[in-house]
Amino acid sequence: GCGTLVVLEQNEAGIALLRSFDWNDGLFDVTWSENNEHILITSSGDGSLQVWDTAKTKGPLQVYKEHTQEAYSVDWSQTRGEQLVVSGSWDQTAKLWDPAVGKSLCTFKGHEGIIYSTIWSPHIPGCFASASGDQTLRVWDVKAPGVKVVIPAHNAEILSCDWCKYDENLLVTGAVDCSLKGWDLRNIRQPVFILLGHTYAIRRVKFSPFHATLLASCSYDFSVRFWDFSKPNPLLETVEHHTEFTCGLDLSLHNCGQVVDCAWDELVKIYTPSCLAVPV
């Protein structure tokens, strides 16, 4: 099917449609430029990446087509001095891109299954993590060939991973086995925490930008859950306001406590869960 990139703007009246762009295949992920508020990149079912400018009515500006299967994830590096994008694909590779260059800079091979998630470290320049259907979490350094760390993190496909914003060694994974696991790169033999409660596959997990031990997850059980892994009872809140699989989730960098999610019910919701409305 076809895909649509929808750019929404929050205002006093609610959520307004700022811009809409169509593509000839499904769009699986999107990432904002770190140096231009109008530029973003999407990844598509046809294996390509598209560069869009929200200041223009038509697009895309550029298309990068190298992946041989679905491009399922894309992320723009957040570390200063780098303008690098990483993509992950069902073709089992991750690719490194400079948006100013028309072709990939490097291809990372090693996964033995679909790559569902590729996320830059917010701390270490040139370092990214990938999560895969081969049940591993891997950490890569763009300056060195080969994989840096391989963690057999779950006995199931891993659909999402994220880096802690406050600890450069801490990552979280979310998997089809309904569990979230925390990993310290200094000792990968055992997870540092396991969070249980979801009843179907975990589609996306995100660490809070404001709280060192807080994270959020969304699942095919229609729920979004908020956790504090430092607490004996880590589940803070469960939000169930969708009628289909929840598949997208993010926490605002600008408004503390604000969350956005989306689901197969075609709804995007912006809200502040009660557990984040008060200081954690």
C-alpha positions as a printed Julia matrix, in Angstrom:
280×3 Matrix{Float64}:
  0.0     0.0    0.0
  0.88    3.67  -0.12
  2.31    5.65   2.76
  1.71    9.15   4.06
  4.01   11.39   6.07
  1.81   13.59   8.25
  3.39   16.6    9.98
  1.28   17.78  12.92
  1.55   20.96  14.97
  0.31   21.36  18.5
 -1.51   24.61  19.29
 -3.96   25.93  21.86
 -6.89   24.39  20.01
 -5.3    20.93  19.89
 -3.45   19.27  17.01
 -3.42   20.83  13.55
 -2.27   19.34  10.25
  0.77   21.32   9.09
  1.74   19.3    6.02
  1.05   15.95   4.38
  3.23   14.08   1.87
  2.41   10.88  -0.02
  4.8     8.08  -0.93
  4.19    5.05  -3.12
  4.94    2.52  -0.37
  4.37    2.22   3.36
  6.44    4.48   5.65
  7.74    2.71   8.75
  9.82    5.29  10.62
 10.7     8.98  10.67
 13.49   11.09  12.18
 13.98   14.85  12.43
 17.15   16.62  11.33
 19.29   17.8   14.21
 20.38   20.97  12.39
 17.32   22.07  10.38
 13.84   22.16  11.91
 12.18   21.68   8.5
 14.08   18.58   7.36
 13.16   15.0    8.16
 13.84   11.54   6.78
 11.47    8.59   6.45
 12.14    4.91   5.79
  9.94    2.9    3.48
  8.7    -0.54   2.53
 10.44   -0.24  -0.85
 13.83   -0.15   0.92
 14.41    3.55   0.34
 14.91    6.58   2.55
 13.21    9.87   1.65
 14.34   13.38   2.65
 11.49   15.88   3.11
 11.3    19.63   3.71
  8.21   20.69   5.67
  8.62   24.25   4.35
  7.82   22.94   0.86
  4.47   21.63  -0.34
  5.93   18.89  -2.51
  8.66   16.35  -2.05
 10.75   14.42  -1.4
 13.96   16.41  -1.86
 16.01   13.23  -2.24
 15.56    9.47  -2.24
 18.26    7.02  -1.17
 17.61    3.52  -2.47
 20.11    0.88  -1.41
 18.41   -1.51   0.98
 17.09   -4.55  -0.87
 14.13   -5.08   1.47
 11.96   -2.92   3.75
 13.81   -0.06   5.49
 12.2    -0.38   8.91
 14.08    2.15  11.03
 15.93    5.45  10.63
 17.61    7.72  13.17
 19.52   11.03  12.95
 22.59   11.35  15.19
 22.14   13.71  18.13
 25.8    14.29  18.96
 27.22   17.66  18.0
 29.47   17.91  14.99
 27.94   14.87  13.26
 25.33   14.9   10.56
 24.89   11.16  10.28
 21.83    9.0    9.74
 21.58    5.26  10.37
 18.97    2.99   8.83
 18.03   -0.62   9.56
 16.38   -3.03   7.16
 14.71   -6.37   6.7
 17.72   -7.17   4.47
 19.62   -7.7    7.78
 21.94   -4.72   7.27
 22.3    -1.28   8.8
 23.57    1.57   6.65
 25.31    4.82   7.53
 24.39    7.98   5.61
 25.46   11.59   5.38
 22.34   13.41   4.09
 24.59   15.66   1.99
 25.99   12.61   0.15
 23.91   10.7   -2.37
 24.99    7.22  -1.33
 25.64    5.34   1.9
 29.0     5.74   3.62
 29.1     2.23   5.08
 27.07   -0.97   5.44
 27.05   -2.96   8.69
 26.55   -6.72   8.39
 26.28   -9.33  11.1
 22.65   -9.64  12.09
 21.02  -12.92  11.05
 17.47  -11.59  11.05
 15.39   -8.53  10.3
 16.69   -5.3   11.88
 13.73   -3.62  13.54
 15.44   -0.76  15.37
 18.59    1.36  14.95
 19.28    4.07  17.54
 22.25    6.41  17.95
 23.9     6.78  21.33
 23.15   10.27  22.7
 26.53   10.2   24.47
 29.16    8.51  22.29
 29.84    9.99  18.82
 29.61    7.45  16.01
 28.05    4.74  18.18
 24.66    3.14  17.53
 22.65    0.14  18.68
 20.5    -2.24  16.64
 17.79   -4.7   17.65
 16.85   -7.66  15.5
 14.66  -10.64  14.85
 17.78  -12.75  15.48
 17.14  -12.1   19.22
 20.28   -9.97  19.68
 21.05   -6.38  20.61
 24.22   -5.16  18.92
 26.35   -2.06  19.42
 28.43   -0.66  16.54
 31.14    1.99  16.1
 31.13    3.7   12.7
 34.89    4.25  12.96
 35.69    0.55  13.41
 34.72   -2.39  11.21
 32.63   -5.18  12.64
 30.27   -5.32  15.58
 31.51   -4.0   18.92
 29.12   -5.81  21.3
 26.61   -8.64  20.74
 24.04   -9.3   23.48
 21.72  -12.33  23.19
 19.05  -10.27  24.91
 15.82  -12.28  24.51
 14.59  -15.68  23.38
 12.32  -13.88  20.92
 12.44  -11.23  18.22
 13.52   -7.81  19.57
 11.4    -5.05  18.04
 12.81   -1.98  19.81
 15.76   -0.6   21.75
 16.75    2.74  23.25
 19.66    4.38  25.06
 19.34    5.9   28.5
 19.79    9.68  28.31
 21.66    9.75  31.65
 23.94    6.69  31.5
 26.04    6.02  28.41
 26.31    2.31  29.28
 22.6     1.6   29.73
 20.21    0.38  27.01
 16.74   -1.12  27.09
 15.22   -3.72  24.75
 11.58   -4.61  24.13
 10.62   -7.92  22.53
  7.94  -10.27  21.27
  8.23  -12.16  24.61
  6.37   -9.21  26.24
  9.37   -8.23  28.38
 11.6    -5.16  28.67
 15.22   -5.72  29.68
 17.91   -3.25  30.73
 21.51   -3.86  29.7
 24.74   -2.41  31.13
 27.43   -2.56  28.44
 30.12   -3.06  31.1
 28.58   -6.41  32.11
 26.29   -7.99  29.54
 25.95  -11.44  31.11
 22.7   -10.58  32.89
 20.14   -7.79  32.44
 20.19   -5.11  35.13
 16.39   -5.06  35.16
 13.46   -7.0   33.67
 10.04   -5.35  33.39
  7.0    -7.61  32.98
  3.35   -6.66  32.48
  2.62   -6.35  28.77
  0.59   -9.24  27.37
  1.6    -9.0   23.7
  4.73   -7.99  21.77
  6.38   -4.7   22.76
  6.59   -2.5   19.68
  8.51    0.52  20.98
 10.4     1.56  24.09
 11.72    5.03  24.97
 13.73    6.34  27.91
 12.59    9.6   29.46
 14.62   12.7   28.54
 13.94   14.14  32.03
 14.15   11.21  34.48
 17.16    8.89  34.66
 15.25    5.75  35.66
 11.94    6.28  33.86
 10.88    4.77  30.55
  7.77    4.12  28.47
  6.72    1.21  26.27
  3.87    0.52  23.86
  2.59   -2.86  22.83
  0.31   -4.85  20.59
 -1.81   -5.33  23.76
 -3.2    -1.82  22.92
 -1.51   -0.24  25.99
  1.24    2.21  26.82
  3.01    1.55  30.11
  5.23    3.82  32.19
  7.97    2.36  34.38
 10.57    3.39  36.95
 13.1     0.58  37.01
 14.65    1.85  40.27
 11.47    1.09  42.25
 10.5    -2.28  43.82
  7.16   -2.02  41.98
  8.37   -0.49  38.71
  5.05   -0.18  36.82
  3.87    3.4   37.4
  0.86    3.53  35.08
 -0.92    1.76  32.24
 -2.68    3.89  29.61
 -5.28    2.16  27.44
 -6.82    4.67  25.06
 -6.43    2.92  21.71
 -8.6     0.24  20.16
 -5.85   -1.33  18.04
 -2.13   -2.18  18.27
 -0.12    0.77  19.64
  2.91    1.06  17.39
  4.43    4.53  17.9
  5.64    6.31  21.03
  7.81    9.27  21.99
  8.43   11.56  24.95
  8.75   15.3   24.39
 12.18   16.88  24.7
 10.58   20.28  25.32
  7.6    19.67  27.59
  8.43   17.55  30.62
  5.91   14.74  30.99
  4.3    15.11  27.57
  3.87   11.92  25.56
  2.72   11.19  22.0
  1.59    7.81  20.77
 -0.21    6.32  17.77
 -1.9     3.09  16.85
 -3.44    1.04  14.07
 -6.74    2.77  14.92
 -5.25    5.72  12.94
 -5.25    8.02  15.99
 -2.37   10.14  17.28
 -2.72   11.16  20.93
 -0.76   13.79  22.84
 -1.14   13.66  26.61
  0.54   13.81  30.01
  0.0    10.61  32.01
 -0.84   11.19  35.66
  2.43    9.58  36.78
  4.37   12.28  34.89
  2.12   15.18  35.86
  3.87   15.35  39.24
  7.64   15.22  39.85
  8.83   11.61  39.84
